[in-house]
């Protein structure tokens, strides 16, 4: 079994309880981050690691939305959610490391709470930038390394179990990956002891 197949099966199994688990984190830690991220998007929008479609209710009605996820189990729930919402969306199984879209396909790319578990976040962010049109927006939200040294130590301990078992990282900083690509960051917010960071970057060319 390849690593990709292993993680696909893991997320397929996890899909049944995913909404309940994320609901707890949304209430206790993430706040209005889904609304914040989706509200920044316009035009033709790609959501990477779309999961069960928890963001679907928060996108402006006028956007043309495509969602991609590794797990068809997660996307099956997203399809049902989209149907119940009456929300037109194209949902595809795919790998964030190799997005199945041509260069410059989208006006905005959104990824919320996905880069923490994508095996190669640098490759994924690079792909997100590749499929953006000039002047397009890259919109990211994730839990990240805390601004508190004590909390970072706790995160390190948690990762000893979470990374091998679930591929879940708690000390990543997507901001640094965006800056490494030379994308200007237009807006950035960090809160809850620095545990949550959200940003909007722009593709200049």
Number of C-alpha atoms within 10 A of each C-alpha: 6 7 9 12 12 11 19 20 16 16 20 18 14 15 20 14 9 16 17 11 11 14 13 11 12 14 10 10 15 22 14 10 20 21 15 16 22 25 13 16 25 20 14 18 25 28 24 27 26 27 28 24 22 18 19 23 16 13 21 16 12 9 17 19 24 18 24 22 24 24 26 22 21 25 24 17 18 22 19 13 17 20 12 9 11 10 16 15 18 13 22 17 18 17 18 24 17 12 16 14 14 10 14 16 17 25 22 31 29 24 23 23 22 21 26 22 18 20 18 12 19 18 15 21 22 17 18 28 25 18 21 27 20 16 13 25 28 28 26 26 27 24 26 24 22 24 15 12 10 9 15 17 14 13 19 15 12 14 18 12 13 16 15 10 10 13 15 19 23 22 17 17 18 22 20 11 17 22 12 11 13 13 19 13 17 11 11 14 11 17 15 14 11 15 21 22 22 24 22 24 23 22 20 13 10
